[in-house]
Amino acid sequence: MAFHVMIIPTLGCPSNCNYCWSSEEGSPLMNMETIRELVEWLKDFRNEPVTFTFHGGEPLLAGYEFFKEALPLLAKELDHLKPAFALQSNLWNLTPELAKLFAEYSIPVGSSLDGPEELNDLQRGDGYYQKTMKGYQIAQDNDLQVSFICTFTSYSIGFKEEIFNYFLDNGLDLKLHPALPSIRDENPEKWALPPDEYGKLLIYLLDKYLDNIDDIKVKNIDHICKSVFTRRGAVCTFVDCMDDTFAVGPDGSIYPCYRFVGMPDWVMGNVRDHPSQGELADSKAWKLMQKFKEYVDKNCKRCTFVKFCRGGCPYNALAEFEGEIDGVDPHCPAYRTIFKEITKRATKEMLGNSGLTIGPESDDKNNPTGVIALMIKPS
């Protein structure tokens, strides 16, 4: 099974999004010695394929020289792990030089837009939209694959139609993210999207997606449909991620996930010590994450959807219950809503009671595309 290492060159970020919990002013920059130690750590850590995602903060603050040295080092020294790469960035610091380098390694880029410029900048800060779109143009000019995450907040949920139409009209795929409380936020609920609203949003987007299946991709809906079809989670939110995901902070500290980077209580080890998986498992942070898994096994065993939900994201659960394992992901009601809806529709389609098409497209308004089309749709 493949595993995932998130490299966090810095928690610093030039933007100042209202609901952000993953940036930190004054954060140091990762140096190449840390990358070299990371390579030495992973040489004998595991033998499965690895994906490296550069995340942050804003990873491009590390600069061209960092990536010029880090990428070939990771690719060549860990060739036996068949490394793949990804990047999450606001694109403000993307240059043609960096874009050409990323293209050499076929690095897909994730970025963030919350919809039309006025709405986006209300949530993410004045000028954000134009700076990101400037970087997006550089990415396009260098044939980089870019997808956008759209964060829905307690405010922007009122503009869901405008937001969907923005992505549809501009030929952009949509991956949505509900604004979430943070363990580090003093006012965690201000922008957070309530679970009942998130559930309604997912069903709304399912219907809009099916109506426009040839013109847009809504990645969350794709993942959820495939989870229902295969009976197992398709993304990290819906799997037992604790053994297969790690994050390395600017100083080489190892965490269970990038969302914990910078929080001392969640350090499992450091790359310079080349810890084994067993040594990481001895850490307090690892044991707490395993405790979440055990909580789900005990408390969710009667849930129809537990095999392809797994209690949702452990971080979300910890944020909701002030760092304690006392419940599952607070968006559990939203997940149940969309899983139940897709299961119901798929069952109806398979029984042949609706006349829906199973194929990927339909021109007949009386015979619309059904959810099975999304279940079997190529990724």
N, C-alpha and C positions, 0 to 999 in steps of 0.2 A: 504493500500500500504506500502511496506517495505521502510525503509530509511537507510542511509549509514553514518556512522561516521568514518572518517579517523583519526587515532591517530598517531601523529608525535612525537615520543619520543625525537628526536633531528634532527636538520638540518645538523649536522656534518656528514662527510662521509670520509672513508679512501681512496677512489678512487678519481680520478681527471679527469673525462671525459671531452673531449674538448668542447662539446656542452651543458654541464649540466647547468641547471638554478635552481636546487632544493636543492643545498647544500650550507652550510655556515660555514666557519671555525670559531671555537670558540663558536659555538652554545651550549647552556646549555643542560643538560639531564633532561627529565621529571622525577619528583619524584612521589612517591606513593600517596602523599597527593593530587596531581592533579588528579590521577586516582580515588581516593575516591570521590573527588568533582564532577568528571565527572559522576560517578555512581549516586550520589545524584541528579545531574541535570537531568539525563535521567529517573529517576524513575517515574516522573509524566509529562515528556515532551511530549511524544507521546505513543500510545498503539500498534503501528504496530511493526512487526518484525524488528530487526536491524542487520546490518552487520558491524562489526568493521574490518577495514583494518589498520594494522600497516605499516606505510610508512615513508619516510624520505626525504632528508638525508638517513642515514643508520640506520634503527630501531634496528638492533642487537647490536649496540653500547650501548644500554640500559642494556644489560647483562642478564644473566640467572636469577638472583634473582628478577629482575624487572618483567620478564614474569612469573616466578613461583608464584609471588604474584598477579600480575594484572589479569591473565587469570581466575583463580577461582573466584576472586572478581567480575569481569564483568559477568561471567557465572552464578554465584549463585544469586548475588544481583539483576540482571536484567533478571532473569529466565522468568518473565512474557512477556518479549520482544522476547523470543526465539532467543537469540544472536547466530550469526555465526561469524566466524573469517577468516581473510585472512592476508597474509604477502607479502610485496614487499621488496626484499633484494638482494644485490649482492652476498650473501652467504659466503663472506670471513670470517665472524665471527661465522658461524654456527658450533656448536660442537655437538657431539653425545648426550650430555645431553640436549641441547636445542631441537634437532631434536626429541628426545623421548617425550619431553614435548609437542611440537607442534602436534605430532602424536596423543597424548591423546585427543586433541581437534579437530582432523581432519582438520587441517589448511592447505589449499592449498597455495602454495608458488609461487609467480611470481618473476622471475629474469630477467637478461638482458644479451644477447649475440648478437653481431652485425655480426656474421658469423664466418668464419675460423679465427684461432688464429692471424695470421699476420694482417688481416684487422681489426679484433676486437680491437687489442692492439694499432693499429694506431689511432683509434678513442677514445678509452677508457683508454689508458695508458699501458705502459710496464708491463707485469706480470698479467694483469687483467684476461685474459682467464684462466690461470692455477689456480689462486686462486679461481675463480668462479667454475671451474670444480671440484676442490677438495671439495668445499662445496656441489656441486651437488651430488657427490658420497656419502657423508655423508647422504644427504637427501634420496637418493635411498636406502641406507642400512637400513633406518628407515621407509621405505614405505611412504615417503611424496610425494604428487603429486606436481611436479614442471613443470611450463611452462615458456617459455622464450619470452621476447619482443625483437624484433630486430629493432634498429633505423636505418632508411635509411637517409643518409645525401646527400648533393650536391656532395660529393665525392663517397660514396659507391654505389650510384645509378648506376654507371658504372660497377658494379660487381654483378648485380642482379641475374644473372644465377648462379654464383659461390655461392652466399649466399643461394639461394633456394636449390641448390643441397646439400649444407652443412647440412641444416636442414633435408632434405629428407634422405640423406645417413646415418645420425646419429639417425634417428628415433625420432626426436624432432618436436613437434608441433611449428607452427610459428604464432606469433602475431606481426604485424609490426607497427611501430610508425614513422611518418615523423619527422625529426628534425625541430624544430619550433623556431621562434624568441621568446625572453623573454622580459618582461617589465623591468627586472633588468639588461639585458645584454648591454654592451657598444658597442658591434659589433654583433647585433642580427642576421644579415643575412648571416654570414660567412658559417655556416654549414647547414642553413635552406634549405629544399627541396622545390623547386618551385612547385606550384599547378599543372601546366601542366605535370610536370614529375611525380608527385604523381598519377595523374589520369592514365597516361600510365602504371605506375607500378601496380596499382590495376587491370587493365585489363590483364596485363601480368601474374600476380599471379592467377587471376581467371582461365585463360587457363591452367596454370601449375597445379593448384589444381585439375581441372576436369580431367586432364590427369593422376593424381596420387592420386585419391580420396581415395583409400584403404590404402595408405601408409603414409599420412600426413594430418594434419588438419591446415588450414589457418584461424585462428579465425576471423580476420577482415572480410574476405569474407563470412564466415558463418553468422556473425552478419548483414552484409549488405543485404545478400539474405533474411534473415528472416525479416528484416525491410521492404523490398519490398513486401514480402508475407503478412505480418500482417498489413502493412500500418502504422506502428509506429516504433520509434527508439528502437533498441535492446541494446544499450550501452549508457553510459553517454554523449558521444559526440553528440548523436542525440536525446536527450530528453530535456525537460525543467527541468534541474537538480536543479534549485535554491531552491526549497522547500524541497528537499529530500536528499541533500548531505551537510555534514558539515565536517570541519576539525578542530582538536584541536591541537594547537601548544605546544611546551615544557612547556610554562608558563601557559597553560590553556586557552589562547586566542582562540576564536572561529572565524573561517573564512568560506567563502562560499565553498572553495575547497582547497586541499593541495597545489595547485600551488600558492596560495596567502600567505601561511604561512611565517611569518617573515616580512611582509609588513604592517606597522602600519595603513595605510589608509584603509586596508581591514579587520580590526578587527571589528567583529559584537557584541562581548560581551566576557565574561569569564565564565568558568564553575563554578568558586567559587561563582558567583552571581546567579546561577541557573536560567538563563533567560528563559522566555516563548518564544514561536514562535513569538508571537506578539511583544515582546520586541526586538527580533532579527530583525524583519521586520522594525523596526523604525531606524535601523542603515543606515548610508550612503552607506555602501557596499551592503547591501541587496537591497536598492532602485536602485542602479546602475545596479545590476544584473536583477532586474525586468524591468528596462528600456530597457535592451537588448531584453528581451522577447517581450516587446511592439514594439520594432523596427522591430523584425522579423515578428510579426503579421501584421504590416503595410506594410513593404517593400517586404516581400516574399510571400504575399498572392496569387499572380498569379503563383507562382512556382509549377510545378507538384509534386515536391518532398517534399514540406514544412512539411507535416504531419509526415514524417519519417526522417526528417533531423533537423528541428527546428533551422536552421541557424548555425548548428555546435556548436563548443565549445566557450562559452562566453570569456574565458581567451584568446584564440587565437585571437578573434576579438579585444579585448582590447589591446593586445600586438601589433597588426598591426596598430592600430590607437592611439597609445601613451596614453592609458588609457581612451580614450573617446569612447562613443558609436556612431560610425560613419560608421558602416559597419558590415558585418557578418564575420564568420570564413574565413580567406583568402584562406583556402583550399576548399571553396565552389565549384569552378570549377571542382576540382577533385571528390568531392562527386557527383556532377551532372553527370559527365562522367560515373562513375561506376553504379550509380542508373539507368541512361538511358540505359546503355548496358545490365544490368541484366533484366530490364523491357522488352526491345526489345526481348531478347533471350527467356524469359519466355513466352511472348505472342506468339512467333513463335512456341514454343514447344506445348503450349496448343491448338493452332490451328491445330497442327498435320502436319505442312508443312515441318518439318525437319527430321522426322524419329528418333528423339532423344529419348533415354530411359528416363523414369521418375524414375525408380528404382535407388537404390544407387550404382549400379555397372553394368558394361557391359564388356564382353570379345570380343565383335565384334568391330573391328577397324573402320568399316563403320557405326557403330551405337553407337557413343560415349555418355558418360554420359552428361546430360544437367543440367542447373542451377536449375531446379525444384527439382532435387535430393538434392541440398544444401538447398533449402527452407524448405523441409520437413525432412531433416536429424535431428535425435535427437541431442540435445546439449551435 
